[in-house]
């Protein structure tokens, strides 16, 4: 039941944030989606543009907020607290398990290398998926029949 509450809360907050930072009105976004679908792009480009606009707006807001003195002070306190927790964790690991800071550095380096390799693999896979999707869209466009125009009936 707690998971459901979390999901619903996240959806509600996401909707509010989306409305606050939406670069376009709902009608404009729907028209962009319809136009994109009519062009055979499944509305993906319209969503991509909308999210890019929201990202720029949120980024600008965060950048502006981070320039205030109060925010800078809290960020500095947060960094100091995080460093303190990290230092205590290193001491605890060494005292209880014999894991040194050097061991942690080596592990971090290995994780970084494996992450880099995984990112490369994912990029290659995504590139292949894009090619396959584009090929499928082109094939679908070739077989697409023109839509018949609706005629108005006279009463």
C-alpha positions in Angstrom: 0.0 0.0 0.0 2.9 2.4 0.7 4.3 1.9 -2.8 1.0 2.9 -4.3 0.9 6.1 -2.2 4.4 6.9 -3.3 3.5 6.4 -7.0 0.4 8.5 -6.7 2.2 11.2 -4.8 5.0 11.2 -7.5 2.4 11.4 -10.3 0.7 14.3 -8.6 3.9 16.2 -7.9 5.1 15.5 -11.5 1.9 16.9 -12.9 2.2 20.1 -10.8 5.8 20.6 -11.7 5.0 19.9 -15.4 2.2 22.5 -15.3 4.5 25.0 -13.6 7.3 24.7 -16.1 5.4 23.7 -19.2 6.8 25.7 -22.1 3.6 25.4 -24.1 -0.1 25.5 -23.3 -1.9 22.1 -23.4 -3.7 22.9 -26.7 -0.4 23.8 -28.3 1.3 20.6 -27.1 -1.7 18.5 -28.3 -1.5 20.2 -31.7 2.3 19.6 -31.9 1.7 15.9 -31.1 -1.0 15.6 -33.7 1.2 17.2 -36.3 4.1 15.0 -35.4 1.9 11.9 -35.6 0.6 13.0 -39.0 4.2 13.2 -40.2 4.7 9.6 -39.1 6.8 10.2 -36.0 4.4 8.8 -33.3 4.5 12.2 -31.4 7.9 11.5 -30.1 9.4 14.7 -31.4 6.7 16.9 -29.9 7.3 15.3 -26.5 11.1 15.6 -26.9 10.7 19.3 -27.6 8.3 19.8 -24.7 10.7 18.1 -22.3 13.7 19.9 -23.6 11.9 23.2 -23.0 10.9 22.1 -19.5 14.5 21.1 -18.8 15.8 24.4 -19.9 13.3 26.2 -17.7 14.0 24.1 -14.7 17.8 24.5 -15.3 17.4 28.2 -15.4 15.4 28.2 -12.2 17.9 26.1 -10.4 20.8 28.2 -11.7 19.1 31.4 -10.6 18.2 29.9 -7.1 21.7 28.7 -6.6 23.0 32.2 -6.9 21.2 33.4 -3.7 23.4 33.7 -0.6 21.1 31.6 1.6 21.1 28.8 -0.9 24.9 29.0 -1.3 25.3 28.8 2.5 23.0 25.7 2.7 24.9 24.0 -0.2 28.2 24.6 1.6 26.8 23.2 4.8 25.4 20.2 2.9 28.8 19.5 1.3 30.6 19.7 4.6 28.1 17.3 6.2 28.4 14.9 3.3 32.2 15.0 3.6 31.9 14.4 7.4 29.7 11.3 6.8 32.1 10.0 4.2 35.0 10.4 6.5 33.2 8.6 9.3 32.2 5.8 7.0 35.8 5.3 5.9 36.9 5.1 9.5 34.1 2.7 10.4 34.9 0.4 7.5 38.6 0.3 8.4 37.9 -0.3 12.1 35.3 -3.0 11.5 36.4 -4.7 8.3 39.9 -3.6 7.6 38.8 -1.8 4.4 41.2 1.1 3.8 40.6 4.3 1.9 43.0 2.9 -0.8 40.7 -0.2 -1.1 37.8 2.1 -1.6 39.6 4.2 -4.3 40.5 1.0 -6.2 36.9 -0.2 -6.0 35.6 3.2 -7.2 38.0 3.1 -10.1 36.9 -0.4 -11.1 33.2 0.6 -10.9 34.0 3.7 -13.0 35.7 1.5 -15.7 32.8 -1.0 -15.8 30.3 1.8 -15.9 32.1 3.4 -18.8 32.1 0.0 -20.6 28.4 -0.4 -19.9 27.6 3.1 -21.2 29.5 2.3 -24.4 27.5 -0.9 -24.9 24.3 0.9 -24.2 25.1 3.6 -26.7 25.9 1.0 -29.4 22.6 -0.8 -28.6 20.5 2.3 -28.7 22.1 3.3 -32.0 21.2 -0.1 -33.5 17.7 0.2 -32.1 17.3 3.7 -33.7 18.4 2.3 -37.0 16.0 -0.6 -36.8 13.1 1.8 -35.7 13.9 4.2 -38.6 13.9 1.3 -41.0 10.6 0.1 -39.7 9.1 3.6 -39.9 10.3 3.9 -43.5 8.8 0.5 -44.4 5.5 1.5 -42.7 5.4 4.8 -44.6 5.8 3.0 -47.9 2.8 0.7 -47.2 0.7 3.5 -45.8 -2.4 4.2 -47.8 -3.7 7.7 -48.2 -6.6 8.6 -45.9 -10.0 9.1 -47.6 -11.5 12.5 -47.1 -14.7 12.5 -45.2 -17.6 14.0 -47.1 -20.3 16.0 -45.4 -23.8 14.7 -45.8 -26.5 17.2 -46.8 -29.7 17.1 -44.8 
